Amino acid sequence: MKNKDSAKKRMMFIQKEDYNFLVYNTLLILDALGCTNESKQFIDFRKIAYLVDIISSNKNLDEFTQNDLASIYSKAQLKKKLLSHILIVLKNKKMLGVSLNRTRQSFDIWIEKENIPSNFFDEKLFQQEKENILQVKNNVRALNSSTIKTMVDKLFTSKNIMTWEI
């Protein structure tokens, strides 16, 4: 474990702002939620910005402190722009399907699983993330189709985190 930590430090990047980190978490979220075609799309990609830090943590959802949640909420605002860039790249590589959602003024997305390497979704490697995704799904009804406001209210506002207009 010590070697792994020192290797991370040498890499000289902020993991939670790294494009690769955001790509694999986005793909994991879509896969775990069954967003595998246009009829089962993930409505409003911006919700992923709030989910990434939660699902990549070693904590259960109920273990996050108010400070943790406030930090996750604030950082999500910055991740939205990075995610919009990632959507373009993944769409061009035919790894994601994307459709314009005029009602929510956003994009709805789904994974093009046939274009993802078969060993990408290694159960052992991403076990913690998948468990966390399912935990969030159990706490936010209809996570795929809920509005961003509903999800934010459930994960943050209900825990006394000050939020602002999305």
C-alpha positions in Angstrom: 0.0 0.0 0.0 2.9 2.3 0.8 4.3 1.9 -2.7 0.9 2.7 -4.2 0.7 5.9 -2.3 4.2 7.0 -3.2 3.5 6.3 -6.8 0.4 8.5 -6.7 2.5 11.4 -5.3 5.1 11.0 -8.0 2.5 11.3 -10.7 2.0 15.0 -9.9 -1.6 15.5 -10.6 -4.8 16.0 -8.7 -6.6 12.7 -9.1 -10.1 14.1 -8.7 -9.5 16.6 -11.5 -7.7 14.2 -13.8 -9.5 13.5 -17.1 -8.9 9.7 -16.9 -10.3 9.6 -13.3 -13.4 11.4 -14.5 -13.7 9.2 -17.6 -13.6 5.9 -15.8 -16.0 7.1 -13.1 -18.4 8.4 -15.7 -18.3 5.0 -17.4 -18.7 3.1 -14.2 -21.7 5.2 -13.1 -23.4 4.7 -16.5 -22.7 0.9 -16.5 -23.8 0.4 -12.9 -27.1 2.3 -13.4 -27.8 0.4 -16.6 -27.6 3.4 -18.9 -26.7 1.3 -22.0 -28.9 2.8 -24.7 -30.9 5.9 -25.6 -34.1 4.5 -24.0 -32.2 4.0 -20.7 -30.2 7.2 -20.8 -28.8 9.1 -17.8 -30.7 12.3 -17.8 -28.5 15.5 -17.4 -24.9 14.6 -17.3 -24.1 17.3 -14.8 -25.3 15.1 -12.0 -22.2 13.0 -12.5 -20.1 15.9 -11.2 -21.7 15.5 -7.8 -21.5 11.7 -7.8 -17.8 11.2 -8.7 -16.3 12.1 -5.3 -19.0 10.2 -3.5 -18.5 6.9 -5.4 -14.7 7.1 -5.5 -14.5 7.4 -1.7 -13.8 4.6 0.7 -16.7 5.9 2.8 -20.3 4.8 2.9 -22.8 7.6 2.1 -23.9 8.0 5.7 -20.2 8.5 6.8 -19.7 11.8 5.0 -19.5 14.8 7.3 -21.0 18.1 6.6 -17.6 19.4 5.7 -17.0 16.5 3.3 -20.4 17.1 1.6 -19.8 20.8 1.3 -16.5 20.2 -0.3 -17.9 17.7 -2.7 -20.7 20.1 -3.7 -18.3 23.0 -4.3 -15.9 20.9 -6.3 -18.7 19.6 -8.4 -19.3 23.1 -9.8 -15.8 23.0 -11.3 -16.1 19.4 -12.6 -19.1 20.2 -14.8 -16.8 22.0 -17.3 -14.3 19.1 -17.3 -17.2 16.7 -17.8 -18.5 18.6 -20.8 -15.1 18.2 -22.5 -15.0 14.5 -21.6 -18.5 14.1 -23.2 -17.2 15.4 -26.5 -14.1 13.1 -26.5 -16.1 10.0 -25.5 -18.8 10.8 -28.0 -16.2 11.2 -30.8 -14.6 7.8 -29.8 -18.1 6.3 -29.9 -17.9 5.3 -26.2 -20.9 7.4 -25.3 -24.2 8.3 -26.8 -25.3 11.9 -26.3 -28.6 13.6 -26.9 -29.6 17.2 -26.3 -32.2 17.7 -23.6 -33.8 21.0 -24.4 -36.1 20.9 -21.3 -33.2 20.7 -18.9 -30.7 22.6 -21.1 -28.2 19.8 -20.8 -27.2 16.5 -22.4 -28.5 13.1 -21.6 -25.9 10.3 -22.0 -25.6 6.5 -22.2 -22.7 4.1 -22.6 -22.0 2.4 -25.9 -20.8 -0.7 -24.1 -19.9 -2.6 -27.4 -17.2 0.1 -27.9 -15.6 -0.3 -24.5 -12.9 -2.9 -23.9 -14.5 -6.0 -22.4 -12.1 -6.1 -19.5 -12.7 -2.4 -18.5 -15.5 -3.2 -16.0 -13.2 -5.5 -13.9 -15.4 -6.4 -10.9 -12.5 -6.6 -8.5 -10.8 -3.4 -9.5 -13.9 -1.2 -9.2 -15.8 -3.1 -6.5 -15.9 -0.2 -4.0 -17.0 2.3 -6.7 -19.8 0.0 -7.8 -21.0 -0.6 -4.2 -21.0 3.1 -3.7 -23.0 3.8 -6.9 -25.7 1.3 -5.8 -25.8 2.9 -2.3 -26.4 6.3 -3.9 -29.0 4.8 -6.2 -30.8 3.4 -3.2 -30.9 6.8 -1.5 -31.9 8.8 -4.6 -35.0 7.5 -6.2 -34.9 7.3 -10.0 -31.3 8.6 -10.0 -31.0 8.1 -13.8 -34.0 10.3 -14.5 -34.3 12.6 -11.5 -33.6 16.3 -11.9 -30.3 17.7 -10.8 -32.2 19.7 -8.2 -33.9 16.6 -6.7 -30.6 14.8 -6.5 -28.8 17.8 -4.9 -31.7 18.2 -2.4 -31.5 14.5 -1.4 -27.7 14.3 -1.1 -26.7 17.8 0.1 -29.6 20.1 1.1 -31.2 17.5 3.3 -27.9 17.2 5.2 -27.9 20.9 5.9 -25.4 21.8 3.2 -25.9 25.3 1.8 -26.5 25.0 -1.9 -27.1 27.6 -4.6 -29.1 27.7 -7.8 -27.9 25.1 -10.2 
